[in-house]
Amino acid sequence: MAKWHGISRRKATGGRLKRPNRYRGKRRTEISSETQYAFVGSEDASKKYRKNAGSQTVRVTSAHTVNVHSKDGKTTRSIISNVIENSANLNFVRRNIVTKGAIIQTDLGKVKVTSRPGMDGVVSGVLIEE
């Protein structure tokens, strides 16, 4: 079910607004899509979504690899095994959902995700020194 982000027809007190939005319907630009989470999977998968004015954005639907940036400026790809910690939601750890700020276990060690997989279309992170 899509979410509608339009103007409410009621005031904060609960009364109806008669003008200016009485005869105005819903617009396509006010309808958003469902939230698409980036799950840890067996392969990398992404999906294109339409934005305003026909432009597109890419969202990660399944993440298998992560771009790991080191302090010396080199970037390597590493395979994600699972999500260790996620401050956004405790259930995301159990469901293996990758978001920005999540700490994931990789072949190189623990990595903190710095990109936004639902917005950027790629999973990137920095290596956590222990």
C-alpha positions in Angstrom: 0.0 0.0 0.0 1.4 3.4 -1.0 1.8 6.3 1.4 0.2 9.6 0.7 2.1 12.8 1.6 -0.4 15.4 0.6 -2.0 18.3 2.4 -4.4 17.4 5.2 -8.0 18.6 4.9 -8.2 19.1 8.6 -6.8 21.6 11.0 -4.7 20.7 14.0 -7.8 21.1 16.2 -9.7 18.5 14.1 -11.9 21.0 12.3 -12.3 20.9 8.5 -10.5 23.2 6.2 -12.9 24.6 3.6 -10.4 26.4 1.5 -8.0 26.3 -0.4 -7.8 22.5 -0.8 -11.5 21.6 -0.8 -11.7 20.8 -4.5 -8.2 19.6 -4.9 -7.5 15.9 -5.3 -4.5 13.7 -4.7 -1.5 14.2 -7.0 0.8 11.5 -8.2 3.8 13.4 -6.9 2.4 13.1 -3.3 2.3 9.3 -3.4 5.4 7.5 -2.3 6.4 3.9 -2.7 6.8 1.3 0.0 10.0 1.3 2.0 12.6 -0.9 0.4 15.0 -2.5 2.8 18.5 -3.8 1.8 18.7 -7.4 3.0 21.9 -9.4 3.2 21.6 -11.9 0.4 23.5 -14.3 -1.8 23.9 -11.7 -4.6 23.8 -8.0 -5.2 20.5 -6.8 -6.5 19.1 -3.3 -7.0 15.9 -1.8 -8.3 15.2 1.5 -10.2 12.4 3.8 -8.9 10.8 6.8 -10.6 11.2 10.2 -9.0 9.7 13.6 -9.8 10.1 14.8 -13.4 10.9 11.3 -14.6 14.3 11.0 -13.1 15.3 7.7 -11.5 16.9 6.5 -8.3 18.5 3.2 -7.5 17.8 1.2 -4.3 19.6 -1.8 -3.1 17.2 -4.8 -2.5 19.9 -7.4 -1.7 23.4 -6.8 -0.6 26.2 -9.4 -0.9 29.3 -7.2 -1.2 30.4 -3.9 0.4 33.0 -1.3 -0.7 35.4 -1.0 2.2 37.4 2.2 2.4 40.6 2.1 4.4 42.5 5.0 6.0 45.3 4.9 3.4 42.7 5.7 0.7 42.3 2.3 -0.9 39.0 0.7 -1.5 38.4 -3.0 -1.6 35.3 -5.1 -2.1 34.4 -7.6 0.7 31.6 -10.1 1.2 29.0 -9.4 3.8 28.3 -12.3 6.2 25.7 -10.8 8.6 24.6 -7.7 10.5 26.1 -7.4 14.0 24.6 -4.1 15.2 22.1 -1.6 13.9 21.2 1.5 16.0 18.3 2.3 13.7 16.2 -0.6 14.9 17.0 -3.7 16.9 14.9 -5.9 14.7 17.0 -5.0 11.7 19.9 -7.1 13.2 17.6 -10.1 13.4 16.3 -9.6 9.9 19.8 -8.8 8.4 18.8 -5.4 7.1 21.6 -3.0 6.1 21.1 0.7 6.8 23.5 3.7 7.3 25.3 3.3 10.6 24.9 -0.4 10.7 27.9 -2.5 11.7 28.3 -5.6 9.5 30.7 -8.6 9.6 32.8 -9.0 6.5 35.8 -11.0 5.4 38.1 -8.1 6.4 36.4 -7.6 9.8 33.8 -5.3 11.2 32.7 -2.5 8.9 30.5 0.5 9.6 28.2 1.4 6.7 28.6 5.0 5.6 26.3 5.0 2.5 22.5 4.9 2.4 21.7 1.7 0.5 18.1 2.8 -0.1 19.2 6.1 -1.6 22.6 5.6 -3.1 22.2 2.1 -4.7 25.5 0.8 -3.3 26.7 -0.3 0.1 29.9 1.4 1.3 31.6 1.5 4.6 34.8 2.1 6.7 36.8 -0.6 8.5 36.5 -0.5 12.3 39.8 -0.8 14.0 39.8 -3.1 17.1 
